[in-house]
Amino acid sequence: MEVLVYLVPLALSLGFFGLLGFLWSLKSGQYDDLDGAAWRAITDEEPNEPSVPIQIVKMDQDIRGSGRQRCPREC
C-alpha cells in the first residue's frame, strides 16, 4: 500500500500533462480539417506542391548529369 503514495501523484501528473497536450493541439488547429486528410489519402490526384524542393532536384540532376564520380576513394 505504500507504493500508492508514488503511483497516485504519478498518474495524476501524467493525466494533467496529457490534458495539456490535448488542449495545446486544439488551440494550434490540429483538429480543424478532419475530413481533408481522409480524402487526400484515398484520391488519386497528385499534390500541387512538389514533395522535394526544386533546388535539391536541380543539384541532383547536376551531379548525375556530369558523368564523373564524386568518390575519390572508389575511383
All heavy atoms as a GROMACS GRO file, in nm:
protein
  590
    1MET      N    1   0.081  -0.120   0.000
    1MET     CA    2   0.000   0.000   0.000
    1MET      C    3   0.085   0.127   0.000
    1MET      O    4   0.035   0.232  -0.034
    1MET     CB    5  -0.091   0.001   0.122
    1MET     CG    6  -0.201  -0.104   0.114
    1MET     SD    7  -0.296  -0.081  -0.032
    1MET     CE    8  -0.454  -0.053   0.034
    2GLU      N    9   0.210   0.113   0.040
    2GLU     CA   10   0.298   0.231   0.043
    2GLU      C   11   0.330   0.280  -0.098
    2GLU      O   12   0.364   0.398  -0.116
    2GLU     CB   13   0.425   0.198   0.118
    2GLU     CG   14   0.402   0.172   0.265
    2GLU     CD   15   0.529   0.127   0.334
    2GLU    OE1   16   0.634   0.127   0.268
    2GLU    OE2   17   0.521   0.090   0.451
    3VAL      N   18   0.320   0.192  -0.196
    3VAL     CA   19   0.351   0.230  -0.334
    3VAL      C   20   0.246   0.327  -0.388
    3VAL      O   21   0.274   0.403  -0.482
    3VAL     CB   22   0.366   0.104  -0.422
    3VAL    CG1   23   0.231   0.042  -0.451
    3VAL    CG2   24   0.441   0.135  -0.549
    4LEU      N   25   0.127   0.329  -0.331
    4LEU     CA   26   0.023   0.422  -0.376
    4LEU      C   27   0.063   0.567  -0.354
    4LEU      O   28   0.016   0.657  -0.426
    4LEU     CB   29  -0.108   0.393  -0.305
    4LEU     CG   30  -0.179   0.264  -0.346
    4LEU    CD1   31  -0.304   0.244  -0.262
    4LEU    CD2   32  -0.212   0.265  -0.492
    5VAL      N   33   0.150   0.592  -0.258
    5VAL     CA   34   0.199   0.728  -0.233
    5VAL      C   35   0.273   0.780  -0.356
    5VAL      O   36   0.270   0.899  -0.386
    5VAL     CB   37   0.290   0.730  -0.108
    5VAL    CG1   38   0.354   0.866  -0.089
    5VAL    CG2   39   0.212   0.688   0.014
    6TYR      N   40   0.336   0.690  -0.431
    6TYR     CA   41   0.408   0.730  -0.552
    6TYR      C   42   0.322   0.719  -0.677
    6TYR      O   43   0.332   0.802  -0.768
    6TYR     CB   44   0.533   0.643  -0.570
    6TYR     CG   45   0.630   0.654  -0.455
    6TYR    CD1   46   0.647   0.548  -0.366
    6TYR    CD2   47   0.702   0.769  -0.435
    6TYR    CE1   48   0.735   0.558  -0.261
    6TYR    CE2   49   0.791   0.780  -0.330
    6TYR     CZ   50   0.807   0.674  -0.242
    6TYR     OH   51   0.894   0.686  -0.138
    7LEU      N   52   0.240   0.617  -0.683
    7LEU     CA   53   0.163   0.592  -0.806
    7LEU      C   54   0.049   0.690  -0.828
    7LEU      O   55   0.022   0.728  -0.943
    7LEU     CB   56   0.108   0.449  -0.805
    7LEU     CG   57   0.211   0.338  -0.820
    7LEU    CD1   58   0.142   0.203  -0.817
    7LEU    CD2   59   0.289   0.355  -0.948
    8VAL      N   60  -0.019   0.731  -0.724
    8VAL     CA   61  -0.132   0.824  -0.741
    8VAL      C   62  -0.084   0.960  -0.792
    8VAL      O   63  -0.139   1.011  -0.891
    8VAL     CB   64  -0.214   0.835  -0.611
    8VAL    CG1   65  -0.314   0.948  -0.619
    8VAL    CG2   66  -0.284   0.704  -0.581
    9PRO      N   67   0.018   1.023  -0.732
    9PRO     CA   68   0.065   1.150  -0.789
    9PRO      C   69   0.122   1.134  -0.930
    9PRO      O   70   0.106   1.222  -1.015
    9PRO     CB   71   0.174   1.197  -0.692
    9PRO     CG   72   0.145   1.128  -0.566
    9PRO     CD   73   0.083   0.997  -0.604
   10LEU      N   74   0.188   1.020  -0.956
   10LEU     CA   75   0.240   0.996  -1.091
   10LEU      C   76   0.127   0.987  -1.193
   10LEU      O   77   0.134   1.047  -1.301
   10LEU     CB   78   0.324   0.868  -1.092
   10LEU     CG   79   0.385   0.830  -1.226
   10LEU    CD1   80   0.488   0.932  -1.268
   10LEU    CD2   81   0.444   0.692  -1.218
   11ALA      N   82   0.021   0.916  -1.159
   11ALA     CA   83  -0.092   0.902  -1.251
   11ALA      C   84  -0.162   1.036  -1.272
   11ALA      O   85  -0.200   1.070  -1.385
   11ALA     CB   86  -0.191   0.800  -1.196
   12LEU      N   87  -0.177   1.113  -1.165
   12LEU     CA   88  -0.240   1.244  -1.179
   12LEU      C   89  -0.156   1.339  -1.263
   12LEU      O   90  -0.208   1.414  -1.346
   12LEU     CB   91  -0.269   1.304  -1.041
   12LEU     CG   92  -0.378   1.236  -0.960
   12LEU    CD1   93  -0.386   1.296  -0.820
   12LEU    CD2   94  -0.511   1.246  -1.031
   13SER      N   95  -0.024   1.337  -1.244
   13SER     CA   96   0.061   1.426  -1.323
   13SER      C   97   0.064   1.386  -1.470
   13SER      O   98   0.063   1.472  -1.558
   13SER     CB   99   0.202   1.431  -1.264
   13SER     OG  100   0.262   1.304  -1.271
   14LEU      N  101   0.066   1.255  -1.499
   14LEU     CA  102   0.061   1.212  -1.639
   14LEU      C  103  -0.070   1.249  -1.705
   14LEU      O  104  -0.073   1.291  -1.822
   14LEU     CB  105   0.084   1.062  -1.649
   14LEU     CG  106   0.227   1.014  -1.626
   14LEU    CD1  107   0.232   0.862  -1.628
   14LEU    CD2  108   0.320   1.072  -1.729
   15GLY      N  109  -0.180   1.237  -1.633
   15GLY     CA  110  -0.309   1.280  -1.685
   15GLY      C  111  -0.314   1.429  -1.710
   15GLY      O  112  -0.370   1.475  -1.810
   16PHE      N  113  -0.254   1.506  -1.620
   16PHE     CA  114  -0.251   1.652  -1.637
   16PHE      C  115  -0.170   1.690  -1.761
   16PHE      O  116  -0.211   1.776  -1.839
   16PHE     CB  117  -0.192   1.716  -1.512
   16PHE     CG  118  -0.182   1.865  -1.519
   16PHE    CD1  119  -0.296   1.943  -1.514
   16PHE    CD2  120  -0.060   1.927  -1.532
   16PHE    CE1  121  -0.288   2.082  -1.521
   16PHE    CE2  122  -0.050   2.064  -1.539
   16PHE     CZ  123  -0.164   2.142  -1.534
   17PHE      N  124  -0.054   1.626  -1.780
   17PHE     CA  125   0.027   1.656  -1.898
   17PHE      C  126  -0.042   1.613  -2.027
   17PHE      O  127  -0.031   1.678  -2.131
   17PHE     CB  128   0.165   1.592  -1.888
   17PHE     CG  129   0.257   1.663  -1.794
   17PHE    CD1  130   0.313   1.594  -1.688
   17PHE    CD2  131   0.286   1.797  -1.810
   17PHE    CE1  132   0.398   1.659  -1.601
   17PHE    CE2  133   0.371   1.863  -1.723
   17PHE     CZ  134   0.427   1.793  -1.617
   18GLY      N  135  -0.115   1.502  -2.022
   18GLY     CA  136  -0.193   1.460  -2.138
   18GLY      C  137  -0.303   1.558  -2.171
   18GLY      O  138  -0.328   1.589  -2.288
   19LEU      N  139  -0.369   1.611  -2.068
   19LEU     CA  140  -0.472   1.712  -2.089
   19LEU      C  141  -0.413   1.840  -2.147
   19LEU      O  142  -0.470   1.900  -2.238
   19LEU     CB  143  -0.544   1.742  -1.957
   19LEU     CG  144  -0.653   1.849  -1.962
   19LEU    CD1  145  -0.768   1.803  -2.051
   19LEU    CD2  146  -0.702   1.882  -1.823
   20LEU      N  147  -0.297   1.881  -2.096
   20LEU     CA  148  -0.230   2.000  -2.151
   20LEU      C  149  -0.192   1.980  -2.298
   20LEU      O  150  -0.208   2.070  -2.380
   20LEU     CB  151  -0.106   2.034  -2.070
   20LEU     CG  152  -0.130   2.097  -1.934
   20LEU    CD1  153   0.004   2.121  -1.864
   20LEU    CD2  154  -0.207   2.227  -1.947
   21GLY      N  155  -0.144   1.861  -2.331
   21GLY     CA  156  -0.110   1.833  -2.471
   21GLY      C  157  -0.232   1.835  -2.561
   21GLY      O  158  -0.226   1.886  -2.674
   22PHE      N  159  -0.342   1.781  -2.514
   22PHE     CA  160  -0.465   1.783  -2.593
   22PHE      C  161  -0.516   1.925  -2.612
   22PHE      O  162  -0.556   1.964  -2.723
   22PHE     CB  163  -0.572   1.698  -2.525
   22PHE     CG  164  -0.704   1.703  -2.593
   22PHE    CD1  165  -0.722   1.645  -2.717
   22PHE    CD2  166  -0.812   1.766  -2.533
   22PHE    CE1  167  -0.844   1.649  -2.780
   22PHE    CE2  168  -0.934   1.771  -2.595
   22PHE     CZ  169  -0.951   1.713  -2.720
   23LEU      N  170  -0.515   2.005  -2.506
   23LEU     CA  171  -0.560   2.144  -2.518
   23LEU      C  172  -0.469   2.224  -2.611
   23LEU      O  173  -0.516   2.309  -2.687
   23LEU     CB  174  -0.569   2.209  -2.380
   23LEU     CG  175  -0.678   2.153  -2.289
   23LEU    CD1  176  -0.669   2.216  -2.151
   23LEU    CD2  177  -0.814   2.171  -2.350
   24TRP      N  178  -0.339   2.197  -2.607
   24TRP     CA  179  -0.246   2.265  -2.698
   24TRP      C  180  -0.277   2.228  -2.843
   24TRP      O  181  -0.276   2.313  -2.932
   24TRP     CB  182  -0.103   2.228  -2.665
   24TRP     CG  183  -0.006   2.278  -2.767
   24TRP    CD1  184   0.044   2.403  -2.780
   24TRP    CD2  185   0.050   2.202  -2.875
   24TRP    NE1  186   0.127   2.409  -2.888
   24TRP    CE2  187   0.133   2.287  -2.947
   24TRP    CE3  188   0.037   2.069  -2.915
   24TRP    CZ2  189   0.203   2.244  -3.058
   24TRP    CZ3  190   0.107   2.028  -3.026
   24TRP    CH2  191   0.189   2.115  -3.097
   25SER      N  192  -0.307   2.100  -2.869
   25SER     CA  193  -0.337   2.059  -3.006
   25SER      C  194  -0.468   2.120  -3.054
   25SER      O  195  -0.482   2.152  -3.173
   25SER     CB  196  -0.342   1.907  -3.017
   25SER     OG  197  -0.451   1.855  -2.945
   26LEU      N  198  -0.565   2.137  -2.966
   26LEU     CA  199  -0.688   2.206  -3.005
   26LEU      C  200  -0.662   2.351  -3.040
   26LEU      O  201  -0.713   2.404  -3.139
   26LEU     CB  202  -0.791   2.200  -2.892
   26LEU     CG  203  -0.870   2.071  -2.876
   26LEU    CD1  204  -0.961   2.082  -2.755
   26LEU    CD2  205  -0.949   2.041  -3.000
   27LYS      N  206  -0.580   2.417  -2.958
   27LYS     CA  207  -0.551   2.559  -2.980
   27LYS      C  208  -0.470   2.582  -3.108
   27LYS      O  209  -0.488   2.680  -3.178
   27LYS     CB  210  -0.475   2.614  -2.860
   27LYS     CG  211  -0.451   2.761  -2.867
   27LYS     CD  212  -0.379   2.812  -2.743
   27LYS     CE  213  -0.354   2.960  -2.754
   27LYS     NZ  214  -0.283   3.012  -2.637
   28SER      N  215  -0.381   2.488  -3.141
   28SER     CA  216  -0.296   2.506  -3.260
   28SER      C  217  -0.364   2.464  -3.389
   28SER      O  218  -0.307   2.477  -3.496
   28SER     CB  219  -0.165   2.430  -3.243
   28SER     OG  220  -0.188   2.292  -3.241
   29GLY      N  221  -0.487   2.410  -3.382
   29GLY     CA  222  -0.563   2.380  -3.504
   29GLY      C  223  -0.538   2.242  -3.561
   29GLY      O  224  -0.560   2.221  -3.680
   30GLN      N  225  -0.496   2.147  -3.481
   30GLN     CA  226  -0.470   2.013  -3.531
   30GLN      C  227  -0.597   1.941  -3.573
   30GLN      O  228  -0.592   1.850  -3.656
   30GLN     CB  229  -0.398   1.931  -3.423
   30GLN     CG  230  -0.262   1.982  -3.389
   30GLN     CD  231  -0.164   1.962  -3.502
   30GLN    OE1  232  -0.164   1.860  -3.569
   30GLN    NE2  233  -0.081   2.061  -3.524
   31TYR      N  234  -0.710   1.978  -3.519
   31TYR     CA  235  -0.836   1.909  -3.547
   31TYR      C  236  -0.931   1.992  -3.634
   31TYR      O  237  -1.049   1.965  -3.638
   31TYR     CB  238  -0.906   1.873  -3.416
   31TYR     CG  239  -0.825   1.781  -3.330
   31TYR    CD1  240  -0.761   1.826  -3.216
   31TYR    CD2  241  -0.812   1.647  -3.363
   31TYR    CE1  242  -0.686   1.741  -3.137
   31TYR    CE2  243  -0.738   1.561  -3.286
   31TYR     CZ  244  -0.675   1.609  -3.173
   31TYR     OH  245  -0.601   1.524  -3.095
   32ASP      N  246  -0.880   2.090  -3.706
   32ASP     CA  247  -0.966   2.177  -3.786
   32ASP      C  248  -1.022   2.106  -3.909
   32ASP      O  249  -1.138   2.122  -3.944
   32ASP     CB  250  -0.891   2.303  -3.828
   32ASP     CG  251  -0.873   2.400  -3.714
   32ASP    OD1  252  -0.940   2.382  -3.610
   32ASP    OD2  253  -0.792   2.492  -3.728
   33ASP      N  254  -0.940   2.029  -3.980
   33ASP     CA  255  -0.981   1.967  -4.105
   33ASP      C  256  -0.965   1.815  -4.095
   33ASP      O  257  -0.868   1.759  -4.141
   33ASP     CB  258  -0.898   2.022  -4.220
   33ASP     CG  259  -0.945   1.971  -4.355
   33ASP    OD1  260  -1.060   1.927  -4.365
   33ASP    OD2  261  -0.865   1.975  -4.450
   34LEU      N  262  -1.060   1.750  -4.034
   34LEU     CA  263  -1.051   1.605  -4.016
   34LEU      C  264  -1.084   1.529  -4.144
   34LEU      O  265  -1.028   1.424  -4.172
   34LEU     CB  266  -1.143   1.559  -3.904
   34LEU     CG  267  -1.108   1.612  -3.765
   34LEU    CD1  268  -1.212   1.566  -3.665
   34LEU    CD2  269  -0.971   1.566  -3.725
   35ASP      N  270  -1.175   1.582  -4.225
   35ASP     CA  271  -1.216   1.512  -4.346
   35ASP      C  272  -1.115   1.530  -4.460
   35ASP      O  273  -1.104   1.445  -4.546
   35ASP     CB  274  -1.352   1.560  -4.393
   35ASP     CG  275  -1.462   1.520  -4.296
   35ASP    OD1  276  -1.446   1.416  -4.231
   35ASP    OD2  277  -1.562   1.593  -4.287
   36GLY      N  278  -1.042   1.640  -4.460
   36GLY     CA  279  -0.948   1.667  -4.569
   36GLY      C  280  -0.837   1.564  -4.575
   36GLY      O  281  -0.800   1.516  -4.682
   37ALA      N  282  -0.781   1.526  -4.462
   37ALA     CA  283  -0.673   1.428  -4.461
   37ALA      C  284  -0.725   1.291  -4.507
   37ALA      O  285  -0.654   1.218  -4.576
   37ALA     CB  286  -0.614   1.418  -4.321
   38ALA      N  287  -0.845   1.257  -4.470
   38ALA     CA  288  -0.902   1.127  -4.512
   38ALA      C  289  -0.922   1.124  -4.663
   38ALA      O  290  -0.892   1.024  -4.729
   38ALA     CB  291  -1.033   1.102  -4.439
   39TRP      N  292  -0.972   1.231  -4.721
   39TRP     CA  293  -0.994   1.233  -4.866
   39TRP      C  294  -0.864   1.241  -4.942
   39TRP      O  295  -0.851   1.185  -5.051
   39TRP     CB  296  -1.085   1.350  -4.904
   39TRP     CG  297  -1.229   1.319  -4.874
   39TRP    CD1  298  -1.306   1.372  -4.776
   39TRP    CD2  299  -1.311   1.224  -4.943
   39TRP    NE1  300  -1.430   1.317  -4.778
   39TRP    CE2  301  -1.437   1.225  -4.880
   39TRP    CE3  302  -1.291   1.138  -5.049
   39TRP    CZ2  303  -1.541   1.144  -4.921
   39TRP    CZ3  304  -1.394   1.059  -5.090
   39TRP    CH2  305  -1.518   1.061  -5.027
   40ARG      N  306  -0.764   1.308  -4.888
   40ARG     CA  307  -0.633   1.313  -4.956
   40ARG      C  308  -0.569   1.175  -4.960
   40ARG      O  309  -0.493   1.143  -5.052
   40ARG     CB  310  -0.540   1.411  -4.887
   40ARG     CG  311  -0.568   1.554  -4.923
   40ARG     CD  312  -0.456   1.645  -4.876
   40ARG     NE  313  -0.439   1.643  -4.731
   40ARG     CZ  314  -0.504   1.720  -4.645
   40ARG    NH1  315  -0.593   1.805  -4.690
   40ARG    NH2  316  -0.482   1.712  -4.516
   41ALA      N  317  -0.598   1.091  -4.862
   41ALA     CA  318  -0.538   0.958  -4.859
   41ALA      C  319  -0.598   0.865  -4.964
   41ALA      O  320  -0.530   0.774  -5.012
   41ALA     CB  321  -0.556   0.897  -4.720
   42ILE      N  322  -0.722   0.886  -5.005
   42ILE     CA  323  -0.785   0.793  -5.098
   42ILE      C  324  -0.798   0.847  -5.240
   42ILE      O  325  -0.838   0.773  -5.330
   42ILE     CB  326  -0.923   0.748  -5.047
   42ILE    CG1  327  -1.017   0.867  -5.031
   42ILE    CG2  328  -0.911   0.674  -4.918
   42ILE    CD1  329  -1.159   0.826  -4.998
   43THR      N  330  -0.766   0.972  -5.265
   43THR     CA  331  -0.776   1.026  -5.400
   43THR      C  332  -0.650   0.993  -5.480
   43THR      O  333  -0.543   0.971  -5.424
   43THR     CB  334  -0.796   1.178  -5.399
   43THR    OG1  335  -0.687   1.239  -5.331
   43THR    CG2  336  -0.925   1.216  -5.332
   44ASP      N  337  -0.664   0.989  -5.611
   44ASP     CA  338  -0.552   0.959  -5.699
   44ASP      C  339  -0.481   1.082  -5.750
   44ASP      O  340  -0.386   1.071  -5.826
   44ASP     CB  341  -0.601   0.877  -5.820
   44ASP     CG  342  -0.644   0.738  -5.780
   44ASP    OD1  343  -0.593   0.689  -5.678
   44ASP    OD2  344  -0.728   0.680  -5.850
   45GLU      N  345  -0.527   1.198  -5.712
   45GLU     CA  346  -0.468   1.321  -5.762
   45GLU      C  347  -0.330   1.344  -5.700
   45GLU      O  348  -0.305   1.312  -5.585
   45GLU     CB  349  -0.557   1.440  -5.729
   45GLU     CG  350  -0.692   1.434  -5.794
   45GLU     CD  351  -0.780   1.550  -5.750
   45GLU    OE1  352  -0.732   1.639  -5.680
   45GLU    OE2  353  -0.898   1.548  -5.785
   46GLU      N  354  -0.241   1.399  -5.780
   46GLU     CA  355  -0.108   1.434  -5.730
   46GLU      C  356  -0.117   1.566  -5.654
   46GLU      O  357  -0.196   1.653  -5.688
   46GLU     CB  358  -0.010   1.450  -5.847
   46GLU     CG  359   0.018   1.321  -5.919
   46GLU     CD  360   0.092   1.222  -5.832
   46GLU    OE1  361   0.178   1.266  -5.753
   46GLU    OE2  362   0.062   1.102  -5.840
   47PRO      N  363  -0.036   1.583  -5.552
   47PRO     CA  364  -0.037   1.712  -5.480
   47PRO      C  365   0.016   1.823  -5.568
   47PRO      O  366   0.097   1.800  -5.659
   47PRO     CB  367   0.054   1.687  -5.360
   47PRO     CG  368   0.137   1.569  -5.398
   47PRO     CD  369   0.056   1.489  -5.494
   48ASN      N  370  -0.030   1.945  -5.544
   48ASN     CA  371   0.013   2.059  -5.624
   48ASN      C  372   0.157   2.098  -5.596
   48ASN      O  373   0.227   2.144  -5.684
   48ASN     CB  374  -0.078   2.179  -5.597
   48ASN     CG  375  -0.219   2.154  -5.648
   48ASN    OD1  376  -0.239   2.074  -5.737
   48ASN    ND2  377  -0.316   2.221  -5.588
   49GLU      N  378   0.202   2.078  -5.475
   49GLU     CA  379   0.338   2.114  -5.438
   49GLU      C  380   0.431   1.996  -5.464
   49GLU      O  381   0.395   1.882  -5.440
   49GLU     CB  382   0.344   2.150  -5.291
   49GLU     CG  383   0.255   2.266  -5.253
   49GLU     CD  384   0.258   2.290  -5.103
   49GLU    OE1  385   0.341   2.230  -5.034
   49GLU    OE2  386   0.175   2.368  -5.058
   50PRO      N  387   0.553   2.022  -5.510
   50PRO     CA  388   0.647   1.911  -5.526
   50PRO      C  389   0.689   1.860  -5.389
   50PRO      O  390   0.703   1.936  -5.294
   50PRO     CB  391   0.764   1.973  -5.601
   50PRO     CG  392   0.752   2.119  -5.578
   50PRO     CD  393   0.607   2.148  -5.557
   51SER      N  394   0.709   1.729  -5.379
   51SER     CA  395   0.747   1.672  -5.250
   51SER      C  396   0.893   1.699  -5.217
   51SER      O  397   0.932   1.701  -5.102
   51SER     CB  398   0.720   1.522  -5.248
   51SER     OG  399   0.795   1.461  -5.350
   52VAL      N  400   0.976   1.719  -5.320
   52VAL     CA  401   1.117   1.750  -5.300
   52VAL      C  402   1.139   1.894  -5.345
   52VAL      O  403   1.093   1.933  -5.452
   52VAL     CB  404   1.205   1.654  -5.384
   52VAL    CG1  405   1.351   1.688  -5.367
   52VAL    CG2  406   1.177   1.512  -5.345
   53PRO      N  407   1.208   1.975  -5.268
   53PRO     CA  408   1.232   2.113  -5.311
   53PRO      C  409   1.306   2.117  -5.444
   53PRO      O  410   1.390   2.032  -5.473
   53PRO     CB  411   1.320   2.171  -5.199
   53PRO     CG  412   1.289   2.086  -5.081
   53PRO     CD  413   1.257   1.950  -5.133
   54ILE      N  414   1.274   2.216  -5.525
   54ILE     CA  415   1.327   2.226  -5.661
   54ILE      C  416   1.478   2.240  -5.660
   54ILE      O  417   1.547   2.184  -5.744
   54ILE     CB  418   1.260   2.345  -5.734
   54ILE    CG1  419   1.111   2.316  -5.748
   54ILE    CG2  420   1.323   2.368  -5.870
   54ILE    CD1  421   1.031   2.432  -5.800
   55GLN      N  422   1.533   2.312  -5.564
   55GLN     CA  423   1.677   2.333  -5.560
   55GLN      C  424   1.751   2.200  -5.542
   55GLN      O  425   1.852   2.177  -5.606
   55GLN     CB  426   1.712   2.428  -5.446
   55GLN     CG  427   1.859   2.463  -5.440
   55GLN     CD  428   1.888   2.558  -5.325
   55GLN    OE1  429   1.805   2.579  -5.239
   55GLN    NE2  430   2.006   2.614  -5.326
   56ILE      N  431   1.699   2.112  -5.460
   56ILE     CA  432   1.764   1.983  -5.439
   56ILE      C  433   1.755   1.899  -5.565
   56ILE      O  434   1.851   1.832  -5.602
   56ILE     CB  435   1.700   1.911  -5.319
   56ILE    CG1  436   1.730   1.988  -5.191
   56ILE    CG2  437   1.750   1.769  -5.309
   56ILE    CD1  438   1.661   1.932  -5.071
   57VAL      N  439   1.644   1.903  -5.637
   57VAL     CA  440   1.630   1.827  -5.760
   57VAL      C  441   1.729   1.878  -5.864
   57VAL      O  442   1.794   1.799  -5.932
   57VAL     CB  443   1.485   1.837  -5.812
   57VAL    CG1  444   1.474   1.776  -5.950
   57VAL    CG2  445   1.390   1.770  -5.716
   58LYS      N  446   1.745   2.009  -5.875
   58LYS     CA  447   1.841   2.064  -5.972
   58LYS      C  448   1.983   2.024  -5.937
   58LYS      O  449   2.062   1.989  -6.023
   58LYS     CB  450   1.828   2.216  -5.976
   58LYS     CG  451   1.703   2.263  -6.046
   58LYS     CD  452   1.698   2.414  -6.051
   58LYS     CE  453   1.570   2.460  -6.118
   58LYS     NZ  454   1.561   2.607  -6.122
   59MET      N  455   2.018   2.026  -5.808
   59MET     CA  456   2.152   1.986  -5.768
   59MET      C  457   2.174   1.838  -5.797
   59MET      O  458   2.281   1.799  -5.842
   59MET     CB  459   2.173   2.014  -5.619
   59MET     CG  460   2.186   2.160  -5.587
   59MET     SD  461   2.194   2.203  -5.411
   59MET     CE  462   2.260   2.064  -5.332
   60ASP      N  463   2.073   1.755  -5.776
   60ASP     CA  464   2.084   1.613  -5.802
   60ASP      C  465   2.101   1.587  -5.951
   60ASP      O  466   2.180   1.503  -5.992
   60ASP     CB  467   1.961   1.541  -5.749
   60ASP     CG  468   1.978   1.391  -5.749
   60ASP    OD1  469   2.092   1.345  -5.729
   60ASP    OD2  470   1.878   1.320  -5.768
   61GLN      N  471   2.030   1.661  -6.034
   61GLN     CA  472   2.043   1.646  -6.179
   61GLN      C  473   2.182   1.690  -6.225
   61GLN      O  474   2.241   1.629  -6.314
   61GLN     CB  475   1.935   1.725  -6.251
   61GLN     CG  476   1.798   1.666  -6.236
   61GLN     CD  477   1.689   1.755  -6.294
   61GLN    OE1  478   1.715   1.869  -6.332
   61GLN    NE2  479   1.567   1.703  -6.300
   62ASP      N  480   2.237   1.795  -6.164
   62ASP     CA  481   2.371   1.840  -6.200
   62ASP      C  482   2.475   1.734  -6.165
   62ASP      O  483   2.568   1.709  -6.242
   62ASP     CB  484   2.405   1.971  -6.129
   62ASP     CG  485   2.322   2.087  -6.180
   62ASP    OD1  486   2.266   2.077  -6.292
   62ASP    OD2  487   2.312   2.189  -6.107
   63ILE      N  488   2.461   1.672  -6.050
   63ILE     CA  489   2.558   1.570  -6.009
   63ILE      C  490   2.547   1.447  -6.098
   63ILE      O  491   2.647   1.394  -6.144
   63ILE     CB  492   2.536   1.532  -5.861
   63ILE    CG1  493   2.574   1.650  -5.772
   63ILE    CG2  494   2.618   1.410  -5.824
   63ILE    CD1  495   2.538   1.631  -5.627
   64ARG      N  496   2.427   1.402  -6.127
   64ARG     CA  497   2.410   1.283  -6.210
   64ARG      C  498   2.447   1.310  -6.356
   64ARG      O  499   2.497   1.222  -6.424
   64ARG     CB  500   2.266   1.233  -6.203
   64ARG     CG  501   2.233   1.173  -6.071
   64ARG     CD  502   2.094   1.120  -6.070
   64ARG     NE  503   2.060   1.069  -5.939
   64ARG     CZ  504   1.945   1.020  -5.906
   64ARG    NH1  505   1.848   1.014  -5.996
   64ARG    NH2  506   1.922   0.976  -5.785
   65GLY      N  507   2.422   1.429  -6.401
   65GLY     CA  508   2.448   1.460  -6.542
   65GLY      C  509   2.593   1.489  -6.573
   65GLY      O  510   2.633   1.496  -6.688
   66SER      N  511   2.679   1.505  -6.473
   66SER     CA  512   2.817   1.542  -6.501
   66SER      C  513   2.899   1.426  -6.556
   66SER      O  514   2.998   1.446  -6.623
   66SER     CB  515   2.884   1.596  -6.374
   66SER     OG  516   2.890   1.495  -6.275
   67GLY      N  517   2.860   1.300  -6.524
   67GLY     CA  518   2.929   1.186  -6.579
   67GLY      C  519   3.056   1.147  -6.506
   67GLY      O  520   3.123   1.054  -6.543
   68ARG      N  521   3.093   1.216  -6.403
   68ARG     CA  522   3.213   1.179  -6.328
   68ARG      C  523   3.174   1.135  -6.188
   68ARG      O  524   3.073   1.177  -6.134
   68ARG     CB  525   3.311   1.293  -6.322
   68ARG     CG  526   3.255   1.417  -6.264
   68ARG     CD  527   3.353   1.530  -6.273
   68ARG     NE  528   3.277   1.653  -6.249
   68ARG     CZ  529   3.326   1.759  -6.199
   68ARG    NH1  530   3.453   1.766  -6.169
   68ARG    NH2  531   3.252   1.865  -6.180
   69GLN      N  532   3.255   1.053  -6.128
   69GLN     CA  533   3.226   1.003  -5.996
   69GLN      C  534   3.275   1.101  -5.891
   69GLN      O  535   3.377   1.165  -5.908
   69GLN     CB  536   3.291   0.867  -5.975
   69GLN     CG  537   3.234   0.761  -6.067
   69GLN     CD  538   3.303   0.629  -6.047
   69GLN    OE1  539   3.399   0.620  -5.972
   69GLN    NE2  540   3.255   0.526  -6.114
   70ARG      N  541   3.202   1.110  -5.784
   70ARG     CA  542   3.234   1.206  -5.679
   70ARG      C  543   3.315   1.142  -5.565
   70ARG      O  544   3.356   1.212  -5.475
   70ARG     CB  545   3.105   1.263  -5.620
   70ARG     CG  546   3.023   1.338  -5.720
   70ARG     CD  547   3.068   1.478  -5.726
   70ARG     NE  548   2.993   1.550  -5.828
   70ARG     CZ  549   3.002   1.678  -5.844
   70ARG    NH1  550   3.079   1.749  -5.769
   70ARG    NH2  551   2.933   1.737  -5.938
   71CYS      N  552   3.340   1.012  -5.567
   71CYS     CA  553   3.409   0.946  -5.457
   71CYS      C  554   3.553   0.917  -5.499
   71CYS      O  555   3.578   0.824  -5.577
   71CYS     CB  556   3.340   0.815  -5.419
   71CYS     SG  557   3.170   0.840  -5.370
   72PRO      N  558   3.651   0.989  -5.449
   72PRO     CA  559   3.789   0.963  -5.490
   72PRO      C  560   3.842   0.831  -5.435
   72PRO      O  561   3.935   0.774  -5.491
   72PRO     CB  562   3.867   1.081  -5.430
   72PRO     CG  563   3.781   1.139  -5.325
   72PRO     CD  564   3.640   1.105  -5.362
   73ARG      N  565   3.786   0.778  -5.329
   73ARG     CA  566   3.833   0.652  -5.272
   73ARG      C  567   3.794   0.534  -5.360
   73ARG      O  568   3.866   0.436  -5.368
   73ARG     CB  569   3.774   0.631  -5.133
   73ARG     CG  570   3.828   0.727  -5.033
   73ARG     CD  571   3.769   0.697  -4.897
   73ARG     NE  572   3.743   0.827  -4.833
   73ARG     CZ  573   3.639   0.856  -4.761
   73ARG    NH1  574   3.545   0.767  -4.740
   73ARG    NH2  575   3.625   0.974  -4.707
   74GLU      N  576   3.679   0.541  -5.425
   74GLU     CA  577   3.632   0.429  -5.506
   74GLU      C  578   3.673   0.438  -5.653
   74GLU      O  579   3.651   0.346  -5.728
   74GLU     CB  580   3.479   0.421  -5.497
   74GLU     CG  581   3.430   0.396  -5.357
   74GLU     CD  582   3.279   0.400  -5.350
   74GLU    OE1  583   3.214   0.412  -5.456
   74GLU    OE2  584   3.225   0.390  -5.238
   75CYS      N  585   3.733   0.546  -5.694
   75CYS     CA  586   3.769   0.565  -5.835
   75CYS      C  587   3.886   0.481  -5.877
   75CYS      O  588   3.978   0.452  -5.811
   75CYS     CB  589   3.799   0.712  -5.862
   75CYS     SG  590   3.655   0.817  -5.838
   0.00000   0.00000   0.00000
